[in-house]
């Protein structure tokens, strides 16, 4: 069984640019959540996708957007990058309907640096 | 606004002794709590959870205690092993919605 994978591993961008991060969920999982983890902080919920629809969003501006594809893989897009967007971006998948009892399986993350 | 707080950034414990990691929360709507463990260059992995209808949940060497009146939970690891050295995150979620709120983490070092 393949776990959650994310690409790329590391990324360097400059202010104002746009970035797309990718996540492949674990086999059989139809729910994907994205988190931002700034240095020294815990993961912060960005949004969740369930069966290709956004199913909850944290306190992030609209320039953070996402997609989920029919195979349940997902993308996180960030427009107009700011220096504070530098962080580790984590993707987590969970099986079946999203819920507290469904364990989330995290990928290793993408380290984004904005210069 | 940090709704889940872990006030100890780090903790060192001798192998074989008990490790106690603490977590406080402010939102009274939280009713499900989880602990995750994170090794460097890996994503967090689920460790143990507890529902607000319980005050204790045990899984092998790991026990989570919940004190709802104090809005406090703790993770006990007994006995601590060097492989337990990692960053531990506390997380909580309310009874509505599916957003998880994480603490800032406690880095545990178990000394052989």
Interface residues (C-beta under 8 A of the other chain):
Chain A: X4 X33 X35 X40 X41 X42 X43 X44 X45 X48 X55 X56 X58 X90 X92 X98 X99 X100 X101 X103 X104 X105 X106 X107 X108 X109
Chain B: X4 X6 X32 X36 X41 X42 X43 X44 X45 X46 X89 X91 X93 X97 X98 X99 X100 X101 X102 X103 X104 X105
